[in-house]
Amino acid sequence: MPRPPAICSHLGEIRQVEPSGRGCKECLEMGDTWVHLRECLSCGHVGCCDSSKNKHATKHFHQTKHPIMKSVEPGEDWRWCYVDEVFLE
């Protein structure tokens, strides 16, 4: 039986945002590295993904409760809602 489509109740919180930088804001400040980058669609904060040791994108969600982020990796076009735990394509 096919799964029902993913439902996110936070799409209304997506804003037109400018990225906070060309890399993970916190990693750049501390002189560290990352694996992949994610951008908050509420404020534009750019943080590193959960495959990175610092997991700054997830930490940003826990601090701000901004629900949706998107991948900013070349060739990737998806979003993730932390609250509803769904991928949005």
C-alpha positions as CSV (number, residue, x, y, z in Angstrom):
1,M,0.0,0.0,0.0
2,P,1.5,3.4,-1.0
3,R,2.3,5.9,1.8
4,P,0.2,9.0,2.0
5,P,1.9,12.2,0.8
6,A,4.0,14.0,3.4
7,I,2.1,16.8,5.1
8,C,3.7,19.9,6.6
9,S,1.7,22.4,8.5
10,H,4.5,25.0,8.5
11,L,4.7,26.0,4.9
12,G,3.2,29.4,5.9
13,E,6.4,30.2,7.8
14,I,8.6,30.1,4.7
15,R,9.9,33.6,3.9
16,Q,12.0,35.3,1.2
17,V,15.4,35.2,2.9
18,E,18.9,36.1,2.2
19,P,21.5,33.5,3.2
20,S,23.6,34.5,6.2
21,G,26.8,33.6,4.3
22,R,28.5,31.2,1.9
23,G,29.2,28.7,4.6
24,C,28.1,27.5,8.0
25,K,28.0,30.7,10.1
26,E,29.1,29.1,13.4
27,C,31.8,26.8,11.8
28,L,33.3,29.8,10.0
29,E,33.4,31.8,13.3
30,M,35.2,28.9,15.1
31,G,37.5,28.0,12.2
32,D,35.9,24.5,11.7
33,T,34.7,22.6,8.7
34,W,31.4,21.0,7.6
35,V,30.0,18.4,5.2
36,H,26.9,19.9,3.7
37,L,25.0,23.2,4.2
38,R,21.3,23.9,5.1
39,E,19.5,27.3,5.0
40,C,16.7,28.2,7.3
41,L,13.7,29.4,5.4
42,S,12.4,31.6,8.2
43,C,15.6,33.8,8.6
44,G,18.3,32.7,6.1
45,H,20.7,31.2,8.7
46,V,23.1,28.9,7.0
47,G,24.3,26.0,9.1
48,C,26.0,22.6,8.7
49,C,24.0,19.4,8.3
50,D,23.7,16.5,10.7
51,S,26.5,14.6,8.9
52,S,28.8,17.4,10.0
53,K,30.2,17.1,13.5
54,N,28.7,20.4,14.8
55,K,25.2,20.0,13.4
56,H,24.6,23.7,13.5
57,A,21.4,23.6,11.3
58,T,19.7,21.4,13.8
59,K,21.0,23.5,16.7
60,H,19.6,26.5,15.0
61,F,16.1,24.8,14.9
62,H,16.3,23.9,18.6
63,Q,17.3,27.5,19.5
64,T,14.8,29.3,17.3
65,K,12.0,26.8,16.5
66,H,12.2,27.9,12.8
67,P,10.7,24.7,11.3
68,I,11.8,24.4,7.7
69,M,15.3,24.4,6.2
70,K,16.5,23.6,2.7
71,S,19.6,22.0,1.3
72,V,21.9,24.5,-0.4
73,E,24.0,21.8,-2.0
74,P,24.4,22.0,-5.8
75,G,21.9,19.7,-7.5
76,E,19.8,19.2,-4.4
77,D,16.2,20.7,-4.3
78,W,14.5,19.5,-1.1
79,R,13.3,20.9,2.2
80,W,12.9,19.4,5.7
81,C,10.4,20.3,8.4
82,Y,11.9,19.6,11.8
83,V,8.5,19.8,13.5
84,D,6.5,17.4,11.2
85,E,9.7,15.4,10.4
86,V,8.9,15.3,6.6
87,F,10.9,15.9,3.5
88,L,9.3,18.3,1.0
89,E,10.3,18.1,-2.6
